Structures are given as C-alpha cells and as structure tokens.
Amino acid sequence: MLKMKSKNILADIKSKSLKETKTEINEILNKLEQNDTNLSESTEDYQKLIQLNNHIDDLFKKKFKEISLIGKEKKNDKK
C-alpha cells in the first residue's frame, strides 16, 4: 500500500476544511459501494481517499500541537 506524505497531498485537498474533507470521503465511499464504477475509476477514487485521509491526519496533528502548546502555556502561567 502506498503511504503518501503530506507534501504529496494535492493543493485542492489541503485547502479543505475537516467538514469538507469528511463530506467528500463519504461521497466517494457511497460511490464505491454502489459498484457502478469501473476499475480505473475505483483506483482513482481510492487514491483520492488516501490523500483525503492523510489530510485529515495532518489537520488532527496540527490541532493536537496547538492544544498541547496552550496546555503548556497555562501550566507555565500557574507557576
């Protein structure tokens, strides 16, 4: 399985919010579940799902860092 790094995520995906990304993932999954696509389309959709998933992962990592910094700042303020 290919593991794409965040630098390989397409710009149009990087600009999406978490909600937009989740919506697009659900649309692709619904399309794949209907079995109305050919193998080529399914492969393209799967690759896009991987990129969308990596984008969500990056968003969560960024938010985690922000929360961690806020927690450290509050801890330092109490001292």
C-alpha atoms as one frame of an Amber mdcrd trajectory, in Angstrom:
protein
   0.000   0.000   0.000   1.250   3.470  -0.828   1.811   5.839   2.072   1.615
   9.404   0.813   3.379  12.145   2.709   1.625  15.433   3.392   3.778  17.182
   0.795   2.176  14.924  -1.835  -1.354  15.954  -0.917  -2.914  17.970  -3.718
  -3.408  21.687  -3.077  -7.178  21.469  -3.588  -7.342  18.859  -0.833  -5.046
  20.792   1.513  -7.367  23.791   1.319 -10.408  21.805   2.501 -11.809  22.049
   5.999 -12.332  18.965   8.120 -16.063  19.043   7.359 -15.498  19.368   3.596
 -12.992  16.529   3.663 -15.346  14.270   5.608 -18.176  15.018   3.163 -16.015
  14.176   0.168 -14.844  10.938   1.774 -18.451   9.907   2.384 -19.395  10.714
  -1.217 -16.536   8.601  -2.572 -17.358   5.709  -0.236 -21.001   5.788  -1.304
 -19.935   5.773  -4.960 -17.617   2.809  -4.408 -20.287   0.890  -2.508 -22.721
   1.219  -5.423 -20.379  -0.783  -7.679 -21.284   1.474 -10.608 -17.678   2.367
 -11.334 -15.070   0.602 -13.383 -11.703  -0.488 -12.026  -9.902   2.620 -13.283
 -12.375   4.962 -11.586 -12.277   2.894  -8.408  -8.480   3.096  -8.327  -8.593
   6.876  -8.770 -11.212   7.181  -6.040  -9.143   5.005  -3.722  -6.060   7.178
  -4.291  -8.122  10.276  -3.528  -9.406   8.635  -0.347  -5.826   8.056   0.757
  -4.997  11.718   0.171  -8.125  12.888   1.982  -7.335  10.590   4.887  -3.774
  11.916   5.082  -5.141  15.462   5.037  -7.429  14.689   7.985  -4.464  13.145
   9.795  -2.449  16.340   9.214  -5.323  18.505  10.465  -5.585  16.465  13.661
  -1.822  16.576  14.237  -1.824  20.355  13.791  -4.744  20.773  16.209  -3.053
  18.459  18.727   0.094  20.607  18.649  -1.979  23.763  19.174  -3.780  22.220
  22.144  -0.501  20.969  23.610   1.029  24.445  23.377  -1.992  26.021  25.069
  -1.765  23.440  27.848   1.940  24.142  28.374   1.317  27.896  28.428  -1.408
  27.533  31.056   0.840  25.273  33.127   3.660  27.830  32.957   1.282  30.665
  33.910   0.354  28.856  37.159   3.976  28.786  38.299
